[in-house]
Each structure stands twice: as structure tokens, then as C-alpha cells.
Amino acid sequence: MVMASRARLIAIVALCVMSASMHAAFASARIVVVATTSDVASLASAVGGDVVEVKTIVPPGTDPEAFEPRVSDLSMLSDADLIVRVGLGYDLWIDKLIIQLHRPEFQAGGGRSVDASVGVPVLEARGRTPVTEDGHAHGLGNPHYWLDPANAETVTAIIAEGIIRLMPAARDTIVANRNRFLATLHERIAAWMQQLAPYRGTALVAYHNSWPYFARRFHLNLIGFIETKEGVAPSVAHLSSLIAEMRQSGARAILQEAYEPKNFSEMLSARTGAPLVVLAPTVGGVPEARDYLSLMDFNVGALARTLATASQ
């Protein structure tokens, strides 16, 4: 009897140890996700949770469209299990790194690559093949789709699919993570819509063409851009025309990215009286934008406060 009890105890302990070992093995078997930008990185973290280790190539606060890959980025990419790119020609530079690695599975359409733009309704669609001009990428459409928070639902779906493809045992965890994120996202979208509802149809100008998705979601009227070509100073004729249009439409704010030059925006503000508001197009673009949800919190809040002041 004693021996039988002891045998049962040993068996129970062995099962517990085995279960703990399996749990530890699962917990440590995280996949490394390398994202081109902090925006898709944040969404990958929200979906992957403890299943993934997410790394970002473009440093926070850096313009991804003007980014030049470094040697250290090649090392980071070599450790990746999955690549997540913005797509639409926004991060064409990653293809140079992939070619150097000789990892065809990381190329667009490969088994270890996720194009986060797949399924997103694209604004300013302009052909099928991205081209490079003057060192800057001109892609398949406006790539700043993450600035419409409703698009995060589509983006997280394609990222979740990519992670599950590599780790099918984590499917339930990934689905649960995404569902929690979406529940919070839907609540926030309702709140953001309410914050900007009083300014529906308000005319705005932006320095760079980053904000059409944001403007469409919140029913704002984006009438023009200071920068007409990436990295090229606007002409006097263009600025004069834009000032006239701002006065005619009653534009009430100028949207400015922190990493873009402010001299032209400040000049337009002085000429028209429209205040300058610094928004963050990317996670980490300002200290308050720690993740995707706080990015949108910051942008909606900053714009709402500026427009409220401008209307007084």
C-alpha cells in the first residue's frame, strides 16, 4: 500500500514537472518579429503579446520615408523569424537588406513576410509598381493608412495571420490578444470621433501628405500641403497660392510633424492666423505616443485643443 501510494506520488510529481517544463518551453519559444516602423511594431506587439519579441528598424522620431538602413539593421534582420512591413512602397529600402541576407522567404509574398497594407482601402492609388525618384520612394498609394484607427482592425488581422502561420499552437492566445485590443480600439474610436465631431468639415493644411486617412476618418477637410515633393522646399508661387486658398476656405490649423522643418509652416501661420499644431505620424514621434493607442490619443487631443482655441 505504501509503495503504491509512493508510486502514485512520484507519478504526480513527474507529471507536474513535465507540465511545467512544457509550459516553460512554450513561454520561451517566442518568435522574433522585425517591423520596419514603430507603428506596425506596436500593432504586432498588441497582437503577439508574450508570444513574440518585436524589434523595430526605423528609430522612433525618424522619418521612415527618408530612412537609410544601417549595418546594424542587417544584423537585426538576420535574427528575425517574421518581417512586418508597411508596404505600398513606404519601406522599399528593406528589400536591399533582404537581398544581402539571401532570405527569399522575407521578400514580399514570402512565407515569413507580412505586408500590413493588404486589405486596407488605399487612398491616392497610383499604379502597381513602386518607383524611386531623387532618392525617395513613390509607392502604390498613400502609405499612411495606420493614421485611420479603423484600419488597425485590418492590419492586426494580417499580422495575426502571419504569427499564427509560424506558431499555430499559439492561435488561441493570438486571437484573444487581438480581440482585447479591438475591444479597446472600438471604445477609443467612439471617444475620438466625439472629440472631433464639433469640427466636422473644418479646413486644414498639412506640411506633409501624411494625414488624408486621418482627415477622412474624422470628417476633416484637408485642403492642401506645404510640401509638394518629398524633401524639396516649396516654391514661392505654391506658398502664395496656398495662403490664398487658406484665407478663402477659412483654414483653422496647420498640421506639422515634429521631424519636418517648421519655417514654412510658421510663415503660413503668421500670414493667415491659422495656428500650428505638432502631431505625431508615428509611434514614438513624441514622448506621449508610446504605443498605437496613445499615438491616436495624442493626435486627436492635440488637434481638438487647437481647434477649440482657434474657434474662440
C-alpha positions, 0 to 999 in steps of 0.5 A: 500500500505504501509503495503504491501510494509512493508510486502514485506520488512520484507519478504526480510529481513527474507529471507536474514537472513535465507540465511545467517544463512544457509550459516553460518551453512554450513561454520561451519559444517566442518568435522574433518579429522585425517591423520596419516602423514603430507603428506596425511594431506596436500593432504586432506587439498588441497582437503577439503579446508574450508570444513574440519579441518585436524589434523595430528598424526605423528609430522612433522620431525618424522619418521612415520615408527618408530612412537609410538602413544601417549595418546594424539593421542587417544584423537585426534582420538576420535574427528575425523569424517574421518581417512586418512591413508597411508596404505600398512602397513606404519601406522599399529600402528593406528589400536591399537588406533582404537581398544581402541576407539571401532570405527569399522567404522575407521578400514580399509574398514570402512565407515569413513576410507580412505586408500590413497594407493588404486589405486596407482601402488605399487612398491616392492609388497610383499604379502597381509598381513602386518607383524611386525618384531623387532618392525617395520612394513613390509607392502604390498609394498613400502609405499612411493608412495606420493614421485611420484607427479603423484600419488597425482592425485590418492590419492586426488581422494580417499580422495575426495571420502571419504569427499564427502561420509560424506558431499555430499552437499559439492561435488561441492566445493570438486571437484573444490578444487581438480581440482585447485590443479591438475591444479597446480600439472600438471604445477609443474610436467612439471617444475620438470621433466625439472629440472631433465631431464639433469640427466636422468639415473644418479646413486644414493644411498639412506640411506633409501628405501624411494625414488624408486617412486621418482627415477622412476618418474624422470628417476633416477637410484637408485642403492642401500641403506645404510640401509638394515633393518629398524633401524639396522646399516649396516654391514661392508661387505654391506658398502664395497660392496656398495662403490664398486658398487658406484665407478663402476656405477659412483654414483653422490649423496647420498640421506639422510633424515634429521631424519636418522643418517648421519655417514654412509652416510658421510663415503660413501661420503668421500670414493667415492666423491659422495656428500650428499644431505638432502631431505625431505620424508615428509611434514614438514621434513624441514622448506621449505616443508610446504605443498605437493607442496613445499615438491616436490619443495624442493626435486627436487631443492635440488637434481638438485643443487647437481647434477649440482655441482657434474657434474662440 
